[in-house]
Amino acid sequence: MFDWIKRKRPASGPTDLAALEAWAQLRGWQFKPARTQDGFVIESADWRLEWGPSHRAYLGPQEMRLRATLDIEPEAHAVVLPRALQAALEAELYQSFTGSVRTHLDEALPEEVRWLAVSTRLGSAELGPLRDALGAAGNVDVFLRAWLSGPTGELLAQAMQRDATMPLVVTLQQSVLTLRAGLAQAEPVVLAELVALFEQALDGARRCLDSFADGPPAGDPP
């Protein structure tokens, strides 16, 4: 699956773990090489960064993952991704549903891909000026609209349009906010940009959640 996307991914190159460790330590973060596979982990007080073999075929052979916990209902889920990637995934999804191995492919699909088929999507009016850059779907409409209407939405849209060879996908699942990027080679300058983007997204999400303190943002109010 995802052959069209995988053809656009560059081959992975060498990664300088020593330089990455020095970069992380200067910022007071913990750096750990992966024990069982090529990659590493960096941890701050707020988030965990992992780079190594990809968990998503559509991101290519190597990916970076940034994760942090939000105070939101565990049942809430959402996905934000580039508009072009959304269209490609939906095409692959349609093929899997109409193919002879429908059941097998459906079970193999990542959760965020299945959400595109079953969850409520934000429309063009709700996304406003972001509608040409990104798509969003989930079961947390009120939170998702508020979150993307601020600086987070603008920065995500800019990042998603800037480099088509490094697709970014943001998901919310089981109270965990995750940013995934197809990243063939990990370099401090690239990781610094992704960390800054994620920290903005995390701060924006927490600010939105504070505004919903009187009730869970798990859908439109009654």
Secondary structure by P-SEA (a helix, b strand, c coil): caaaaaaaccccccccaaaaaaaaaaacbbbbcccccccbbbbcccbbbbbcccccccccccbbbbbbbcccccccccccccaaaaaaaaaaaaaaaaccaaaaaaaaccaaaaaaacbbbbcccccccccccccccccaaaaaaaaaacaaaaaaaaaaaccccbbbbbbbcccbbbbbcccccccaaaaaaaaaaaaaaaaaaaaaaaaacccccccccc
